[in-house]
Amino acid sequence: MNHKRKVGFFVTDSHSDPSRAIVPLEAFDEPRKNNSEVAVYAAAPFPALINATSDKEAVTQWLAIKGAGSPHTYRAYRRETERFLLWSRLELGKSFAELTVDDCARYRDWLSLLGRCSESEWPFAIAQHAWIGKRNIPRYHPDWRPFEGPLSPVSVRYAVTVVMSLFEWLAAVRYLPANPWVAVGRKSARYVDSNAEIELTRVFSRDQWQEILDFLSQLPENEATARMRFVMVFAKATGLRLAEIVLLRVAHLYVRPLRRGGTRLMVKVLGKGGKWRAVPFPPYAQKPLQAYFAFRGLSRELLRNPPETPLVAALGTNSPLSPNAFYKTVKKFFRNLANRVRQEGNESDASHFERASPHWLRHTCGAHLAASGVPVNLVQQLLGHASLATTSIYTVSDEERLWEAVVVGRDR
């Protein structure tokens, strides 16, 4: 019997090879309930509060509720729950209702080991390479995979936290009779990352930031350059996340009076958790936006443009730029800068720029403000951190000053 069947853009053959069924959530063909699953649901004393006939449907409903209002949160939660659902069904052959505490702990350890040991030592059924693919493969492409490489300990803890939240909700709405994750810790005992960064390295020094500005000034005068000049200066000035920047429209800009006279331009930003915050839009970041708007045929008087106008658009249009296109554009800029710096003989900075991503601009904003003496609570307010402890990474450690105190001080 031929068990192959087409699901969207994918052809699955999970009966002969479970790894062939590693597809995105929306294309996953979840197996029918077996007898033990049916028995678990039939034994429930009360009916479920959600109308879901499968784990996939339950996950989809949770995502619709928890990810509402924030595309960034939705994508992050979908990524983690999608990975767990695939692992549970394909690696273990179990539904959520059949999972035990040991199964959940095993997933945590599986996340920590994935991509970090040889295939001969890999203790799981489906090979590591079946789960890992290249970066930025579209979800509808047959080469898509749920992972792009090994996860850091921080990423493992985040993944476990998201899945724990899902199961807490599933138990609360009585879709599951119990939550096995309540007895599982977030930290894996099987893997300790000796290469973990203990210093804040994803930051541009002031000299490196000047290199970025110098490179921008040398680019040809066109719309792509104008867009990149605005994006770089604006992201570093405001510390906004990539997902926050692509959502911005002219309607999010507003003016308020200053107590000492004059006015200030502000940006209304929709951050994580669907929370709004006010972010200053400094004059030195307004000028590159005015130049960029001129290339797009828009008014240099920013607030005179249609409210729905995106601040960052696809080239040749006034249509919003997608987060993926935004990421690729900034990464390409950093690669080009790295090549230029390498030609000048500066391998250290070239390697730094090569690794950089748009999020480094957010880290740079926080680090530079903290180094300038801006109070940590104001940095927290600007960056939209829920916890002051998160912001403290920019203020509590200054390893270079420590080095100077210990080494340079002794040499005097």
C-alpha positions in Angstrom: 0.0 0.0 0.0 1.3 3.5 -0.9 1.1 5.7 2.2 2.3 8.8 0.4 0.0 11.8 0.1 0.4 15.4 -0.7 -0.2 17.9 2.1 -0.1 21.5 0.7 3.3 21.8 -1.0 4.7 18.7 0.8 4.6 15.0 0.2 4.7 13.0 3.4 5.7 9.3 3.8 5.6 9.1 7.6 4.7 5.4 7.7 8.1 4.3 6.2 10.2 7.3 7.3 8.9 9.6 10.1 11.5 12.3 9.2 9.6 12.8 5.9 6.7 14.2 7.9 8.7 17.0 9.4 6.7 19.8 7.9 5.3 23.1 9.2 2.3 23.1 11.6 -0.2 24.0 9.0 0.9 21.2 6.7 1.3 18.5 9.4 -1.1 15.6 8.9 -1.7 14.5 12.5 -2.3 10.7 13.0 -5.7 9.6 14.1 -6.1 8.9 17.9 -5.1 5.4 18.9 -7.0 3.3 21.5 -5.0 4.6 24.5 -5.6 8.2 23.5 -9.3 7.6 23.1 -9.4 6.1 26.6 -7.7 9.1 28.2 -10.1 11.6 26.7 -13.1 9.4 27.4 -12.1 9.1 31.1 -12.1 12.9 31.6 -14.7 13.9 34.2 -15.7 17.1 32.5 -15.9 18.2 28.9 -13.2 20.4 27.5 -13.7 24.1 27.3 -12.3 24.3 23.7 -13.6 22.6 20.6 -10.5 20.8 19.5 -10.4 17.3 18.1 -6.6 17.0 17.8 -3.4 18.4 19.4 -2.8 20.4 16.2 -6.2 22.1 16.6 -5.6 22.7 20.3 -2.2 24.3 19.5 -3.7 26.4 16.8 -6.4 27.8 19.1 -3.8 28.6 21.8 -1.7 30.5 19.3 -4.7 32.5 18.1 -5.4 33.6 21.7 -1.8 34.1 23.0 -0.4 35.5 19.8 -3.2 37.9 19.1 -2.0 41.5 18.5 1.7 40.7 18.1 3.0 39.0 14.9 6.4 38.6 16.6 5.0 36.8 19.6 2.8 34.6 17.4 5.8 33.5 15.2 7.9 32.8 18.3 5.2 30.8 20.0 4.3 28.9 16.8 8.0 28.0 16.3 8.3 26.4 19.7 4.9 24.6 19.9 5.3 23.4 16.3 8.7 21.8 17.2 7.2 20.1 20.2 4.2 18.8 18.4 6.4 17.3 15.7 8.8 15.8 18.2 6.0 14.3 20.3 4.2 12.7 17.3 7.2 11.7 15.2 10.0 10.9 17.7 7.8 9.3 20.4 4.7 8.5 18.5 2.6 10.0 21.3 -0.2 12.5 21.6 -0.1 15.2 24.3 -2.4 13.2 26.5 0.0 10.3 26.6 3.1 12.2 27.5 4.7 11.6 30.9 7.1 13.6 33.0 10.0 11.6 31.7 8.9 12.4 28.1 8.9 16.1 28.8 12.3 16.0 30.5 13.5 14.0 27.5 12.4 16.7 25.1 14.3 19.3 27.2 17.5 17.2 26.9 16.8 16.5 23.2 16.8 20.3 22.6 20.1 20.7 24.4 21.8 17.9 22.4 20.4 18.6 18.9 23.2 19.5 16.6 25.9 19.1 19.3 26.9 15.4 19.1 28.0 13.0 16.4 25.3 10.9 14.8 27.0 7.7 16.2 26.3 9.1 19.7 22.8 10.4 19.0 20.4 8.5 21.3 17.2 9.3 19.5 15.3 7.6 16.6 15.2 10.4 14.0 18.6 11.6 12.9 19.7 15.1 13.8 20.1 16.3 10.2 16.4 15.5 9.5 15.5 18.3 12.0 18.0 20.9 10.9 18.0 23.0 7.7 19.4 26.1 6.2 18.5 29.5 7.4 15.6 31.5 5.9 14.0 28.7 4.0 10.4 29.6 3.3 7.8 27.6 5.3 6.2 26.2 2.1 9.5 24.9 0.7 10.2 21.2 0.9 13.7 21.9 2.4 12.1 23.7 5.4 13.1 22.3 8.8 12.1 23.5 12.3 15.7 24.2 13.3 18.6 26.0 11.8 21.3 24.8 14.2 21.9 23.9 17.8 20.2 26.0 20.5 21.9 27.9 23.3 21.0 27.2 26.9 19.0 30.4 26.9 17.1 29.4 23.8 16.4 25.9 25.3 15.0 27.5 28.5 12.8 29.8 26.3 11.5 26.9 24.3 10.6 24.9 27.4 8.9 28.0 28.9 6.7 28.4 25.9 5.7 24.7 25.8 5.0 24.8 29.6 2.7 27.8 29.0 0.9 25.8 26.3 0.4 22.8 28.6 -0.7 24.9 31.5 -3.4 26.4 29.3 -4.4 23.0 27.8 -4.9 21.6 31.4 -6.8 24.7 32.5 -9.3 24.4 29.6 -9.6 20.7 30.4 -8.3 19.6 27.0 -5.7 17.5 29.0 -6.4 15.7 32.2 -3.1 16.8 33.7 0.0 18.8 32.9 3.2 16.7 33.0 5.4 19.8 32.6 4.7 20.9 36.2 7.3 18.4 37.4 10.0 19.3 34.9 12.7 22.0 35.4 13.8 24.3 32.6 17.5 23.7 32.9 19.0 20.6 31.2 21.3 18.5 33.3 22.8 16.9 30.2 24.5 19.9 28.5 26.6 22.8 29.8 27.6 25.3 27.1 31.3 26.1 27.7 31.1 28.6 24.8 28.3 30.7 26.3 28.9 34.4 26.1 29.5 35.8 29.5 30.2 39.3 28.2 27.8 41.4 26.1 29.5 41.0 22.7 26.6 41.7 20.3 27.3 45.4 20.5 29.1 47.9 18.3 31.8 49.9 19.9 31.7 53.7 19.3 34.5 53.3 16.8 32.6 50.5 15.0 29.5 52.6 14.9 31.5 55.4 13.3 32.7 52.8 10.7 29.0 52.1 9.9 28.2 55.8 9.5 31.3 56.3 7.3 30.4 53.3 5.1 26.8 54.7 4.7 28.1 58.1 3.6 30.1 56.4 0.8 27.2 54.5 -0.7 25.6 55.8 -4.0 22.7 58.2 -3.6 19.6 56.1 -4.3 16.4 54.9 -2.5 18.1 51.8 -1.1 20.9 53.8 0.5 18.4 56.4 1.9 16.4 53.5 3.4 19.5 52.0 5.0 20.7 55.3 6.4 17.4 55.8 8.1 17.1 52.2 9.4 20.6 52.3 10.9 20.3 55.6 12.6 16.7 55.1 13.7 17.2 51.6 15.1 20.3 52.6 17.0 18.7 55.8 18.3 15.5 54.1 19.5 16.5 50.5 20.3 13.3 49.2 18.6 13.0 45.5 17.7 12.9 44.5 14.0 9.3 43.4 14.4 8.4 46.8 15.9 10.0 48.8 13.2 8.2 47.1 10.3 4.9 47.8 11.9 5.4 51.6 12.2 3.3 54.0 10.1 3.0 57.8 9.9 0.0 57.4 12.1 2.3 56.3 15.0 4.2 59.6 15.0 2.9 62.4 17.2 4.1 65.8 18.6 4.0 67.0 22.1 5.1 70.4 23.6 8.3 70.7 25.7 8.1 72.5 29.1 11.0 74.7 28.2 9.5 75.6 24.8 9.4 73.9 21.4 8.1 70.5 20.6 9.2 66.9 20.6 8.4 64.2 18.0 7.5 60.8 19.5 6.7 57.3 18.2 3.9 55.2 19.5 5.3 51.6 19.5 3.5 48.3 19.8 5.8 46.0 21.7 5.8 42.5 23.1 2.6 41.4 24.9 0.6 43.9 22.9 1.8 46.8 25.1 2.2 50.3 23.7 5.1 52.6 24.7 6.2 56.1 23.8 9.7 56.4 22.2 11.5 59.7 21.4 12.2 60.3 17.7 15.4 62.5 17.9 15.9 65.2 15.2 19.1 63.5 14.0 17.1 60.4 13.1 14.3 62.5 11.5 16.6 63.9 8.8 17.4 60.6 7.2 13.7 59.7 7.2 12.9 63.0 5.4 15.5 62.2 2.8 14.2 58.6 2.4 10.6 59.9 2.1 11.7 62.3 -0.7 13.0 59.3 -2.7 9.6 57.7 -2.3 7.8 60.8 -3.5 6.5 61.7 -0.1 6.5 64.9 1.8 9.6 65.8 3.9 7.1 67.2 6.4 6.6 63.8 8.0 3.2 64.2 9.5 1.7 65.6 6.3 1.9 62.1 4.7 -1.0 59.7 4.7 -1.4 58.0 8.1 -1.1 54.5 6.7 2.3 55.2 5.1 4.9 52.7 6.4 8.1 54.2 7.7 10.1 51.4 6.0 8.8 50.1 2.6 9.8 47.8 -0.2 11.9 49.5 -2.8 10.0 51.3 -5.5 6.8 51.2 -3.5 5.0 52.5 -0.4 4.1 49.0 0.7 5.4 47.7 4.0 8.6 45.8 4.1 8.3 42.2 5.5 10.3 41.3 8.6 12.2 38.6 6.6 13.1 41.1 3.9 14.1 43.6 6.5 16.4 41.1 8.2 18.0 40.0 4.9 18.6 43.6 3.8 20.4 44.6 7.0 22.4 41.3 7.1 23.6 42.0 3.5 24.6 45.5 4.5 26.7 44.1 7.4 28.3 41.6 5.0 29.3 44.3 2.5 30.7 46.4 5.4 32.7 43.4 6.6 34.2 42.9 3.1 35.2 46.5 3.0 36.8 46.5 6.5 38.6 43.2 5.7 40.1 44.8 2.6 41.5 47.5 4.8 43.2 44.9 6.9 40.9 45.0 10.0 40.0 41.3 10.4 38.7 41.7 14.0 36.0 44.3 13.1 35.3 42.5 9.8 34.4 39.3 11.8 32.3 41.3 14.2 30.3 42.9 11.3 29.9 39.5 9.6 28.1 38.1 12.6 25.9 41.2 13.2 22.2 41.2 12.8 19.5 43.9 13.2 19.1 43.1 16.9 22.7 44.3 17.5 21.5 47.8 16.9 19.1 47.4 19.8 21.9 46.1 22.1 24.1 49.0 20.9 21.5 51.5 21.8 21.1 50.2 25.3 24.8 49.8 25.9 25.8 53.3 24.6 23.0 55.0 26.7 24.1 53.1 29.8 27.7 54.0 29.2 26.7 57.7 28.9 25.1 57.7 32.3 21.5 57.4 31.4 19.6 55.9 34.4 18.8 52.3 34.0 15.1 52.8 34.5 15.0 55.2 31.5 16.8 52.7 29.4 14.3 50.1 30.5 11.4 52.4 29.5 12.9 53.1 26.1 13.6 49.4 25.2 10.3 48.2 26.6 11.8 45.6 29.0 9.3 44.1 31.4 12.0 43.5 34.0 14.7 45.8 35.1 17.0 42.7 35.4 16.9 42.4 31.6 18.1 46.0 31.1 20.8 45.5 33.7 22.9 43.5 31.2 23.9 46.9 29.8 24.9 48.4 33.1 26.2 45.9 35.6 29.2 44.7 33.7 32.0 46.6 32.2 34.7 44.1 31.6 37.0 46.5 29.8 37.0 48.9 32.8 37.7 45.9 35.0 40.6 44.9 32.8 42.0 48.4 33.0 41.7 48.5 36.8 43.5 45.2 37.3 46.1 45.3 34.5 46.8 48.9 33.7 46.6 49.9 37.3 49.3 47.3 38.2 51.6 48.5 35.4 51.7 52.1 36.7 
